[in-house]
């Protein structure tokens, strides 16, 4: 959710955001990006990370890609390739509203 706030750049509380949980079964392919091997992974222009992600997507190496968050440097983000043949194996919960703390926007 912090990634959303950083990239939204709207300076006020977002409206109508929702979240879902994605259920990833054991038979779904998951890759974790080794960003130590991607030069300038966290550069502000995002060029290296986008090239890496585009190649992952085009090659369909896995259904799910786990990448580090450049916002927190601790958490990870999950990227899903909707064109991967195993995408249909993923399951999602019903959307639930995001309740933002107003202090984030003061």
Secondary structure, 3 states (H helix, E strand, C coil): CHHHHHHHCCCCCCCCCEECCEECCCCCCEEECCHHHCCCCCCCCCHHHHHHHHHHHHHCCCCEEEEECCCCCCCEEEEECCCCHHHHHCEECCCEECCCCHHHHC
